[in-house]
Amino acid sequence: MIEALVFYMFAFITVASGVMVISARNPVHSVLFLILTFFNSAGLFVLLGAEFLAMILVIVYVGAVAVLFLFVVMMLDINFVELRQGFLQYLPLGGVIGLVLLIEIVVALGGMNIDAEAAAGGAAPTPANLTNTEALGQLIYTHYIYLFQAAGLILLVAMIGAIVLTHRRRPGVRRQRIFDQVTRDPKECIELRKIEPGKGI
């Protein structure tokens, strides 16, 4: 009973926060809801007994949200002065999301103590002689090795695309051209003038 309630709580908040990620107009709000989505997805993985995937989701994806936010700032040209001025208006939303995460952690830890059978059943979906990480490694690097490599290539293409979009040439922006600097003739860029005392250039 408790396991079902915790599952529905995690699932509902995951779907709701996922919808808010794409519907929020403010990029800061979208990032906050994205963090909430990742944490609840990690909770679902814990219920399935895939604690390794849960930790990877929290460490990698939530840690990479800072990089995602950096790309959003670079692409949308957000004014940092206005962002700092609006800190107080983001504080209630951040506080609500933090409170929800705290309640979920308390419920998850309390559920393990209340219903030990549910915790034991959810923590052992793999054979007894294999750990969760070892079983996952055997699947990824044997049966699904080609799909795993294809996913890596897709992520590589996405990363290169983000870099190309960020470093696109904008009109009116002066860029350093090292080849022109190295190959220029000193006679064309240096001019000697005789300055008389008491007079400027």
Buried (B, 14 or more C-beta within 10 A) or exposed (E): EBBEEBBEBBBEBBEEBBEBBEEBEEBBBBBBBBBBBBBBBBBBBBBBBBBBBBBBBBEEBBEEBEEBBEEBBEEEEBEEEEEEEEEEEBEEBBEEBEEBBEEBEEBBEEBBEEBEEBBEEBBEEBEEEEEBBEBBEEEEEEEEEEEEEEEEEEEEEEEEEBEEEEEEEEEEEEEEEEEEEEEEEEEEEEEEEEEEEEEEE
